[in-house]
């Protein structure tokens, strides 16, 4: 009987995904991931629905990779202030908003980090409200 395989962490799975892409999509996902960690050093990386998920007091956003774009879908994006108009997809929904990044595009780093922090704040406010309701 061999040794059991050590559990693979979500961080490792995301790193593998980026490496497997080996093209502009991997570079874009890696760049966005770096900005996410700069925006919120306490963000948790998870692996759900066969892709990366970043959470803080709940899911902040998911990362999906398609042939022509890298998409970050913000779970509560409709509640997030987006003064720089970075959201460019899923604009008609009542809950989510997304940022699609095509080859050659690069969202403004400071605006993106501000958007991510705003999304974390929306989650934090929801967590406080749930905790208050539970008491």
Backbone as a printed PyTorch tensor [residue, N CA C, xyz], in Angstrom:
tensor([[[  0.8400,  -1.1750,   0.0000],
         [  0.0000,   0.0000,   0.0000],
         [  0.8890,   1.2430,   0.0000]],

        [[  0.6530,   2.1630,  -0.9360],
         [  1.4480,   3.3800,  -1.0260],
         [  0.9330,   4.4620,  -0.1080]],

        [[  1.7240,   5.5080,  -0.0170],
         [  1.3190,   6.6430,   0.8060],
         [  0.1440,   7.3570,   0.1480]],

        [[ -0.7940,   7.8720,   0.9560],
         [ -1.9020,   8.6330,   0.3530],
         [ -1.3820,   9.9320,  -0.2490]],

        [[ -1.9920,  10.3320,  -1.3470],
         [ -1.6340,  11.5930,  -2.0000],
         [ -1.9860,  12.7510,  -1.0650]],

        [[ -1.0710,  13.6980,  -0.9040],
         [ -1.4470,  14.8610,  -0.0910],
         [ -2.5300,  15.6590,  -0.8070]],

        [[ -3.3890,  16.2660,  -0.0200],
         [ -4.4710,  17.0680,  -0.5950],
         [ -3.8730,  18.2410,  -1.3620]],

        [[ -4.4310,  18.5110,  -2.5090],
         [ -3.9850,  19.6360,  -3.3250],
         [ -4.8040,  20.8500,  -2.9050]],

        [[ -4.1280,  21.9370,  -2.6160],
         [ -4.8270,  23.1440,  -2.1720],
         [ -5.4230,  23.8900,  -3.3700]],

        [[ -6.3730,  24.7380,  -3.0630],
         [ -6.9770,  25.5800,  -4.1050],
         [ -5.9230,  26.4670,  -4.7430]],

        [[ -5.0180,  26.9890,  -3.9440],
         [ -3.9460,  27.8350,  -4.4770],
         [ -3.1150,  27.0720,  -5.5010]],

        [[ -2.7970,  25.8220,  -5.1880],
         [ -2.0350,  24.9910,  -6.1240],
         [ -2.8310,  24.7300,  -7.4040]],

        [[ -4.1250,  24.4760,  -7.2650],
         [ -4.9620,  24.2250,  -8.4460],
         [ -5.0320,  25.4670,  -9.3430]],

        [[ -5.1270,  26.6430,  -8.7360],
         [ -5.1780,  27.8780,  -9.5290],
         [ -3.8440,  28.0920, -10.2340]],

        [[ -2.7560,  27.8530,  -9.5290],
         [ -1.4280,  27.9930, -10.1320],
         [ -1.2680,  27.0240, -11.3040]],

        [[ -1.7330,  25.7990, -11.1420],
         [ -1.6790,  24.8000, -12.2290],
         [ -2.5060,  25.2580, -13.4310]],

        [[ -3.7020,  25.7720, -13.1520],
         [ -4.5920,  26.2300, -14.2300],
         [ -3.9040,  27.3110, -15.0520]],

        [[ -3.2860,  28.2720, -14.3750],
         [ -2.5800,  29.3510, -15.0620],
         [ -1.4600,  28.7800, -15.9200]],

        [[ -0.6930,  27.8580, -15.3720],
         [  0.4190,  27.2470, -16.1060],
         [ -0.0670,  26.4410, -17.3030]],

        [[ -1.1870,  25.7270, -17.1320],
         [ -1.7320,  24.9130, -18.2310],
         [ -2.1910,  25.7720, -19.4000]],

        [[ -2.6720,  26.9680, -19.1060],
         [ -3.1650,  27.8340, -20.1790],
         [ -2.0210,  28.2650, -21.0970]],

        [[ -0.8890,  28.6180, -20.5140],
         [  0.3320,  28.9200, -21.2630],
         [  0.1120,  29.8740, -22.4420]],

        [[ -0.7860,  30.8140, -22.3040],
         [ -0.9930,  31.8200, -23.3400],
         [ -1.4540,  33.1130, -22.6800]],

        [[ -1.9910,  34.0340, -23.4380],
         [ -2.4160,  35.3280, -22.8980],
         [ -3.4650,  35.1800, -21.8010]],

        [[ -4.2740,  34.1110, -21.8880],
         [ -5.3110,  33.9150, -20.8710],
         [ -4.6930,  33.5930, -19.5180]],

        [[ -3.6630,  32.7580, -19.5140],
         [ -2.9620,  32.4560, -18.2680],
         [ -2.2840,  33.6890, -17.6990]],

        [[ -1.6540,  34.4720, -18.5700],
         [ -1.0020,  35.7100, -18.1400],
         [ -2.0280,  36.6790, -17.5570]],

        [[ -3.1820,  36.7780, -18.1990],
         [ -4.2400,  37.6850, -17.7250],
         [ -4.7770,  37.2230, -16.3850]],

        [[ -5.0620,  35.9350, -16.2540],
         [ -5.5660,  35.4050, -14.9920],
         [ -4.5370,  35.6070, -13.8820]],

        [[ -3.2650,  35.3850, -14.1760],
         [ -2.2080,  35.5850, -13.1810],
         [ -2.1320,  37.0510, -12.7610]],

        [[ -2.2450,  37.9590, -13.7140],
         [ -2.1900,  39.3960, -13.4190],
         [ -3.3780,  39.8130, -12.5400]],

        [[ -4.5740,  39.3350, -12.8820],
         [ -5.7590,  39.6570, -12.0960],
         [ -5.6670,  39.0580, -10.6940]],

        [[ -5.1410,  37.8590, -10.6000],
         [ -4.9630,  37.2040,  -9.3050],
         [ -4.0270,  38.0320,  -8.4240]],

        [[ -2.9560,  38.5130,  -9.0040],
         [ -2.0050,  39.3350,  -8.2580],
         [ -2.6810,  40.6090,  -7.7480]],

        [[ -3.4830,  41.2490,  -8.5950],
         [ -4.2020,  42.4590,  -8.1870],
         [ -5.1930,  42.1580,  -7.0680]],

        [[ -5.8470,  41.0090,  -7.1420],
         [ -6.7960,  40.6020,  -6.0960],
         [ -6.0740,  40.5120,  -4.7530]],

        [[ -4.9010,  39.8890,  -4.7420],
         [ -4.1480,  39.7450,  -3.4940],
         [ -3.5980,  41.0840,  -3.0050]],

        [[ -3.2770,  41.9730,  -3.9250],
         [ -2.8440,  43.3140,  -3.5140],
         [ -4.0160,  44.0840,  -2.9080]],

        [[ -5.1840,  43.9230,  -3.4790],
         [ -6.3750,  44.6180,  -2.9960],
         [ -6.7970,  44.1050,  -1.6170]],

        [[ -6.6680,  42.7960,  -1.4080],
         [ -7.1100,  42.1860,  -0.1540],
         [ -6.1620,  41.0490,   0.2220]],

        [[ -5.1220,  41.3560,   1.0020],
         [ -4.1630,  40.3120,   1.3890],
         [ -4.7940,  39.1560,   2.1710]],

        [[ -5.9910,  39.3600,   2.7170],
         [ -6.6580,  38.3060,   3.4910],
         [ -7.6220,  37.4710,   2.6540]],

        [[ -7.6700,  37.7070,   1.3550],
         [ -8.5940,  36.9630,   0.4980],
         [ -8.2440,  35.4710,   0.5330]],

        [[ -9.2720,  34.6460,   0.5140],
         [ -9.0770,  33.1910,   0.4830],
         [ -9.2560,  32.6960,  -0.9460]],

        [[ -8.3780,  31.8060,  -1.3490],
         [ -8.5300,  31.1770,  -2.6630],
         [ -9.2230,  29.8390,  -2.4750]],

        [[-10.2030,  29.6010,  -3.3390],
         [-10.9430,  28.3490,  -3.3190],
         [-11.0110,  27.8080,  -4.7450]],

        [[-11.3810,  26.5520,  -4.8550],
         [-11.5510,  25.9180,  -6.1620],
         [-12.9570,  25.3400,  -6.1900]],

        [[-13.8330,  25.9540,  -6.9770],
         [-15.2160,  25.4960,  -7.0910],
         [-15.6240,  25.5600,  -8.5530]],

        [[-16.5310,  24.7220,  -8.9350],
         [-17.0710,  24.7250, -10.2870],
         [-15.9460,  24.6430, -11.3240]],

        [[-14.9050,  23.8910, -10.9690],
         [-13.7520,  23.6660, -11.8400],
         [-13.0120,  24.9610, -12.1940]],

        [[-12.9470,  25.8770, -11.2170],
         [-12.2360,  27.1250, -11.4620],
         [-11.9310,  27.8710, -10.1810]],

        [[-11.1230,  28.9270, -10.3060],
         [-10.7490,  29.7100,  -9.1270],
         [-11.8960,  30.5500,  -8.5910]],

        [[-11.9130,  30.6710,  -7.2660],
         [-12.8860,  31.4960,  -6.5650],
         [-12.1150,  32.2520,  -5.4860]],

        [[-12.4030,  33.5440,  -5.3630],
         [-11.7860,  34.3540,  -4.3180],
         [-12.8790,  34.7850,  -3.3580]],

        [[-12.6340,  34.5400,  -2.0600],
         [-13.6560,  34.7890,  -1.0470],
         [-13.1250,  35.6170,   0.1170]],

        [[-14.0130,  36.3850,   0.6770],
         [-13.7700,  37.1100,   1.9270],
         [-15.1590,  37.4460,   2.4670]],

        [[-15.5290,  36.8130,   3.5650],
         [-16.8970,  36.9170,   4.0910],
         [-17.9110,  36.4640,   3.0450]],

        [[-17.5800,  35.4510,   2.2950],
         [-18.4100,  34.9470,   1.1960],
         [-17.6750,  35.1210,  -0.1260]],

        [[-18.2440,  34.5830,  -1.1610],
         [-17.6060,  34.6620,  -2.4820],
         [-17.5730,  36.1150,  -2.9530]],

        [[-16.3820,  36.5650,  -3.3510],
         [-16.2380,  37.8820,  -3.9510],
         [-16.3770,  37.7260,  -5.4610]],

        [[-15.5410,  36.8440,  -6.0430],
         [-15.6610,  36.6220,  -7.4850],
         [-15.1140,  35.2650,  -7.8830]],

        [[-15.5450,  34.8320,  -9.0470],
         [-15.0640,  33.5980,  -9.6590],
         [-14.2580,  33.9830, -10.8860]],

        [[-13.3660,  33.1070, -11.2790],
         [-12.5780,  33.3290, -12.4880],
         [-12.8810,  32.2500, -13.5050]],

        [[-13.3310,  32.6520, -14.6740],
         [-13.6130,  31.6930, -15.7290],
         [-12.7540,  32.0310, -16.9360]],

        [[-12.3340,  31.0000, -17.6470],
         [-11.4820,  31.2020, -18.8120],
         [-12.1840,  30.6330, -20.0350]],

        [[-12.3200,  31.4590, -21.0430],
         [-12.9340,  31.0680, -22.3100],
         [-11.9260,  31.2850, -23.4250]],

        [[-12.2740,  30.8650, -24.6100],
         [-11.3650,  30.9880, -25.7510],
         [-10.9630,  32.4430, -26.0050]],

        [[-11.9310,  33.3590, -25.9170],
         [-11.6730,  34.7450, -26.2930],
         [-11.6560,  35.7240, -25.1210]],

        [[-11.7840,  35.2080, -23.8850],
         [-11.8030,  36.1430, -22.7520],
         [-11.5200,  35.4270, -21.4370]],

        [[-11.0890,  36.2310, -20.4810],
         [-11.0130,  35.8120, -19.0830],
         [-12.1030,  36.6190, -18.3870]],

        [[-12.9630,  35.9430, -17.6570],
         [-14.1240,  36.5830, -17.0290],
         [-14.0070,  36.4640, -15.5180]],

        [[-14.1490,  37.5920, -14.8390],
         [-14.2910,  37.5940, -13.3870],
         [-15.7250,  37.9780, -13.0900]],

        [[-16.4610,  37.0600, -12.4820],
         [-17.8560,  37.3100, -12.1390],
         [-17.9440,  37.6080, -10.6470]],

        [[-18.4140,  38.7970, -10.3300],
         [-18.5540,  39.2350,  -8.9410],
         [-19.9380,  38.8230,  -8.4440]],

        [[-19.9450,  38.0010,  -7.3950],
         [-21.1790,  37.3930,  -6.9040],
         [-22.2460,  38.4180,  -6.5400]],

        [[-21.8380,  39.5330,  -5.9550],
         [-22.7910,  40.5740,  -5.5510],
         [-22.4730,  41.8790,  -6.2750]],

        [[-22.0060,  41.7570,  -7.4900],
         [-21.5510,  42.9060,  -8.2550],
         [-22.5770,  44.0030,  -8.4430]],

        [[-23.8490,  43.6500,  -8.5140],
         [-24.8900,  44.6720,  -8.7050],
         [-24.9660,  45.6170,  -7.5160]],

        [[-24.4460,  45.1940,  -6.3600],
         [-24.4520,  46.0260,  -5.1540],
         [-23.1460,  46.7930,  -4.9610]],

        [[-22.2060,  46.6110,  -5.8770],
         [-20.8790,  47.2150,  -5.7520],
         [-20.8060,  48.4870,  -6.5950]],

        [[-20.3260,  49.5570,  -5.9740],
         [-20.1250,  50.7970,  -6.7250],
         [-18.9760,  50.5890,  -7.7110]],

        [[-19.1910,  50.9950,  -8.9460],
         [-18.2080,  50.8160, -10.0130],
         [-18.0050,  52.1580, -10.7280]],

        [[-17.3810,  53.1330, -10.0440],
         [-17.2650,  54.4750, -10.6320],
         [-16.4550,  54.5180, -11.9220]],

        [[-15.5300,  53.5860, -12.1060],
         [-14.7010,  53.5760, -13.3240],
         [-15.3010,  52.7070, -14.4310]],

        [[-16.4970,  52.1700, -14.1760],
         [-17.2270,  51.3650, -15.1750],
         [-16.3960,  50.1860, -15.7030]],

        [[-15.8000,  49.4390, -14.7740],
         [-15.0340,  48.2610, -15.1750],
         [-15.9350,  47.0950, -15.5590]],

        [[-17.0840,  46.9850, -14.8750],
         [-17.9970,  45.9010, -15.2320],
         [-18.4720,  46.1140, -16.6660]],

        [[-18.3260,  45.0820, -17.4890],
         [-18.7190,  45.1970, -18.8930],
         [-19.5180,  43.9860, -19.3730]],

        [[-19.9900,  43.1710, -18.4200],
         [-20.7330,  41.9710, -18.7780],
         [-21.7100,  41.6430, -17.6480]],

        [[-22.7750,  40.9240, -17.9800],
         [-23.8120,  40.5510, -17.0140],
         [-24.4020,  41.7910, -16.3430]],

        [[-24.5880,  42.8380, -17.1070],
         [-25.0470,  44.1130, -16.5560],
         [-26.5530,  44.1520, -16.3060]],

        [[-27.2860,  43.2190, -16.8930],
         [-28.7430,  43.2630, -16.7920],
         [-29.2930,  42.5310, -15.5720]],

        [[-28.4550,  41.7580, -14.8900],
         [-28.9340,  40.9680, -13.7540],
         [-29.1180,  41.7940, -12.4920]],

        [[-29.8120,  41.2170, -11.5410],
         [-30.0750,  41.8910, -10.2710],
         [-29.0120,  41.6100,  -9.2160]],

        [[-28.1280,  40.6530,  -9.4710],
         [-27.1720,  40.2460,  -8.4490],
         [-25.7260,  40.3540,  -8.9180]],

        [[-25.3850,  39.6190,  -9.9610],
         [-23.9900,  39.5350, -10.4040],
         [-23.6340,  40.6140, -11.4220]],

        [[-22.3370,  40.8780, -11.4990],
         [-21.7440,  41.6960, -12.5590],
         [-20.4200,  41.0400, -12.9190]],

        [[-19.9590,  41.2510, -14.1330],
         [-18.7130,  40.6150, -14.5540],
         [-17.8100,  41.5950, -15.2850]],

        [[-16.5550,  41.2360, -15.2750],
         [-15.5320,  41.9510, -16.0180],
         [-14.9390,  40.9640, -17.0080]],

        [[-15.1330,  41.2130, -18.2860],
         [-14.5430,  40.3820, -19.3360],
         [-13.2850,  41.0620, -19.8270]],

        [[-12.1900,  40.3040, -19.9000],
         [-10.9200,  40.8310, -20.3810],
         [-10.5140,  40.0200, -21.6080]],

        [[-10.4210,  40.6870, -22.7350],
         [-10.0240,  40.0380, -23.9820],
         [ -8.5100,  40.1740, -24.1700]],

        [[ -7.9810,  39.4370, -25.1290],
         [ -6.5510,  39.4960, -25.4180],
         [ -6.1350,  40.9380, -25.7100]],

        [[ -5.0460,  41.3590, -25.0820],
         [ -4.5330,  42.7040, -25.3080],
         [ -5.1350,  43.7630, -24.3980]],

        [[ -6.1920,  43.4220, -23.6850],
         [ -6.8160,  44.3830, -22.7660],
         [ -6.1910,  44.2490, -21.3800]],

        [[ -6.1450,  45.3760, -20.6920],
         [ -5.6310,  45.3610, -19.3340],
         [ -6.4110,  46.3790, -18.5190]],

        [[ -7.2680,  45.9060, -17.6070],
         [ -8.0290,  46.8590, -16.8040],
         [ -7.0890,  47.7080, -15.9450]],

        [[ -7.5060,  48.9310, -15.6800],
         [ -6.7410,  49.8330, -14.8280],
         [ -6.5290,  49.1670, -13.4600]],

        [[ -5.2760,  49.0000, -13.0730],
         [ -4.9410,  48.2480, -11.8620],
         [ -5.5310,  48.8840, -10.6040]],

        [[ -5.3940,  50.1860, -10.4590],
         [ -5.8920,  50.8380,  -9.2450],
         [ -7.4180,  50.8100,  -9.1930]],

        [[ -8.0560,  51.0150, -10.3300],
         [ -9.5230,  50.9560, -10.3800],
         [-10.0010,  49.5380, -10.0650]],

        [[ -9.2900,  48.5330, -10.5730],
         [ -9.6730,  47.1480, -10.3020],
         [ -9.5430,  46.8350,  -8.8150]],

        [[ -8.4460,  47.2540,  -8.2040],
         [ -8.2550,  46.9740,  -6.7790],
         [ -9.3330,  47.6780,  -5.9420]],

        [[ -9.6790,  48.8960,  -6.3220],
         [-10.7480,  49.6170,  -5.6150],
         [-12.0780,  48.8780,  -5.7680]],

        [[-12.3440,  48.3720,  -6.9670],
         [-13.5710,  47.6150,  -7.2160],
         [-13.5980,  46.3490,  -6.3670]],

        [[-12.4780,  45.6470,  -6.3100],
         [-12.4150,  44.4130,  -5.5190],
         [-12.6280,  44.7210,  -4.0370]],

        [[-11.9760,  45.7760,  -3.5420],
         [-12.1640,  46.1530,  -2.1260],
         [-13.6190,  46.5310,  -1.8480]],

        [[-14.2620,  47.1910,  -2.7910],
         [-15.6760,  47.5520,  -2.6270],
         [-16.5400,  46.2890,  -2.5500]],

        [[-16.2020,  45.2870,  -3.3380],
         [-16.9490,  44.0210,  -3.3080],
         [-16.7420,  43.3070,  -1.9720]],

        [[-15.5260,  43.3530,  -1.4430],
         [-15.2550,  42.7670,  -0.1240],
         [-16.0760,  43.4960,   0.9370]],

        [[-16.1760,  44.8170,   0.8140],
         [-16.9510,  45.6080,   1.7780],
         [-18.4350,  45.2190,   1.7290]],

        [[-18.9740,  45.0000,   0.5440],
         [-20.3660,  44.5560,   0.4250],
         [-20.5440,  43.2300,   1.1640]],

        [[-19.5900,  42.3120,   1.0040],
         [-19.6700,  41.0290,   1.7120],
         [-19.5840,  41.2320,   3.2250]],

        [[-18.6820,  42.1080,   3.6640],
         [-18.5010,  42.3480,   5.0970],
         [-19.7760,  42.9150,   5.7130]],

        [[-20.4170,  43.8320,   5.0110],
         [-21.6690,  44.4060,   5.5080],
         [-22.7490,  43.3410,   5.6100]],

        [[-22.7930,  42.4450,   4.6420],
         [-23.7570,  41.3430,   4.6890],
         [-23.4740,  40.3980,   5.8370]],

        [[-22.1980,  40.1380,   6.1080],
         [-21.8240,  39.2540,   7.2170],
         [-22.2160,  39.8820,   8.5510]],

        [[-22.0050,  41.1950,   8.6910],
         [-22.3970,  41.8930,   9.9310],
         [-23.9080,  41.8220,  10.1280]],

        [[-24.6510,  42.0320,   9.0580],
         [-26.1130,  41.9970,   9.1450],
         [-26.5930,  40.5880,   9.5420]],

        [[-25.9790,  39.5520,   8.9690],
         [-26.3630,  38.1750,   9.3300],
         [-26.0460,  37.8790,  10.7840]],

        [[-24.8760,  38.3550,  11.2560],
         [-24.4910,  38.1160,  12.6390],
         [-25.4340,  38.8350,  13.6070]],

        [[-25.8240,  40.0400,  13.2620],
         [-26.7400,  40.8160,  14.0950],
         [-28.1100,  40.1320,  14.1650]],

        [[-28.5490,  39.6130,  13.0190],
         [-29.8510,  38.9500,  12.9480],
         [-29.8590,  37.6670,  13.7800]],

        [[-28.7110,  36.9940,  13.8350],
         [-28.5980,  35.7230,  14.5600],
         [-28.6200,  35.9160,  16.0780]],

        [[-28.3400,  37.1420,  16.5530],
         [-28.2920,  37.3550,  18.0070],
         [-29.6190,  37.7610,  18.5840]]])
